[in-house]
Structures are given as structure tokens and as C-alpha cells.
Amino acid sequence: MSASLVGSEMCIRDRYEAVGEHRYHNGTNEATAVCEGIIVHIEAQNETYCVTMKSDDGVMINFANLQEAAVQEDERIRSGAALGTYQEYVEIRCFRDGEEIALEDMSEG
């Protein structure tokens, strides 16, 4: 079961294309979860939003530069679920044990 979950997560991550440091787009204007987890925080930042989720394996993932948030705090999220919308890019930063890791390295533990 774990192998198929990791496989589906890698597929979701592969849908994002890097367009700058920590900046990604996926060919749509909808930011989607890269794994299963729970929404731990939503913050308004100027005229955009930052959604923070904690993956089931403990990685904290920030999705920033969102025009709107489509989730609520404490909401359980499946991989591929809509988190919100963005204009040109979504900023994605991942942290494992307080250290930043690349989105592409999330499945490595």
C-alpha cells in the first residue's frame, strides 16, 4: 500500500513545473495538494494567501501566492485535492524536521 501511495504522490508532484526558485505552475490556475495530509494553517499575506499542510509523513508544505484558499484549517486533504487558485505561479516550500527540502525530494526520507 505504501508503494502505491508514494507512486501517486510522485505523479502529483510531477504535474508541477518549476518556473523559478520555489515557484511552480501546473498548467492550470489551481494549486493542488502534492500528498495526503491535514491543513494546519491558512494565512492572509497582503492580497494573497498561504496554505500550510502537514503530510502524513510529517513534512510541512507551504503553498503561497494563492489568490484564494479553497480549504479550511484542520481539513483532511487527499493528494491532488484543490487548495486554492493562483495567477502566474504558486510558491511551494517543504520542510522536514525543520530543514527545507526540495519538492522533488519529498518522498526521500
C-alpha positions in Angstrom: 0.0 0.0 0.0 2.8 2.4 0.8 4.4 1.9 -2.6 1.2 2.8 -4.5 0.7 5.9 -2.3 4.3 7.1 -3.0 3.7 6.4 -6.6 0.6 8.5 -6.7 2.3 11.3 -4.8 5.2 11.3 -7.2 2.7 11.6 -10.1 1.1 14.7 -8.5 4.5 16.3 -7.8 5.4 15.6 -11.4 2.5 17.8 -12.6 4.2 20.9 -11.2 6.9 22.5 -13.3 9.5 24.8 -11.7 9.4 28.4 -13.1 11.8 29.9 -10.6 13.2 29.3 -7.1 10.3 27.7 -5.1 7.9 28.9 -7.9 5.8 26.3 -9.8 2.9 26.0 -12.1 0.9 23.0 -13.3 -0.7 24.2 -16.5 -3.8 25.4 -14.7 -4.6 28.1 -12.2 -5.5 25.6 -9.4 -2.9 24.7 -6.7 -3.3 21.0 -5.7 -2.0 19.0 -2.8 1.1 17.0 -3.6 0.3 14.4 -0.9 -2.2 13.4 1.7 -2.3 15.3 4.9 -4.1 17.9 7.0 -4.4 21.7 6.6 -2.7 23.2 9.7 -2.8 26.9 8.9 -4.1 29.5 6.5 -2.7 33.0 6.5 -3.6 36.1 4.5 -0.4 37.8 3.2 -1.1 41.2 1.7 -3.5 40.3 -1.1 -2.7 36.6 -1.3 -3.0 33.5 0.9 -0.5 30.9 2.2 -1.9 27.4 3.0 0.2 25.2 5.2 -0.4 21.5 5.3 1.3 18.7 7.2 1.8 15.5 5.1 1.1 12.1 6.7 4.8 11.5 6.9 5.4 14.8 8.8 6.6 17.1 6.0 5.3 20.7 6.4 4.4 22.2 3.0 3.6 25.9 2.4 1.6 26.9 -0.7 2.0 30.6 -1.0 0.9 33.3 -3.6 -2.7 31.9 -3.7 -5.4 34.3 -4.9 -7.9 32.4 -2.8 -7.9 29.4 -0.4 -10.3 26.5 -1.1 -9.7 24.7 2.1 -10.1 25.2 5.9 -7.8 24.7 8.8 -8.0 21.1 10.3 -9.4 19.8 7.0 -8.1 16.4 5.9 -6.8 16.6 2.3 -6.2 13.9 -0.3 -3.4 14.0 -2.8 -4.5 16.1 -5.8 -7.2 18.0 -3.9 -7.7 21.6 -4.8 -6.1 24.0 -2.2 -6.8 27.3 -4.0 -6.1 29.3 -7.1 -3.1 31.3 -8.3 -2.2 33.6 -11.1 1.3 33.1 -12.6 2.8 30.7 -10.1 2.4 29.1 -6.7 5.3 29.2 -4.3 5.8 25.8 -2.7 8.3 25.2 0.2 8.7 21.9 2.0 10.3 21.3 5.5 11.2 18.0 7.1 12.3 18.2 10.7 12.7 21.9 10.5 15.1 21.7 7.4 14.0 22.9 4.0 13.8 20.2 1.3 13.1 20.4 -2.4 9.6 19.5 -3.5 11.2 16.8 -5.7 12.9 15.3 -2.7 9.8 14.9 -0.5 9.5 11.1 -1.0 13.1 10.6 0.1 13.4 10.0 3.8 
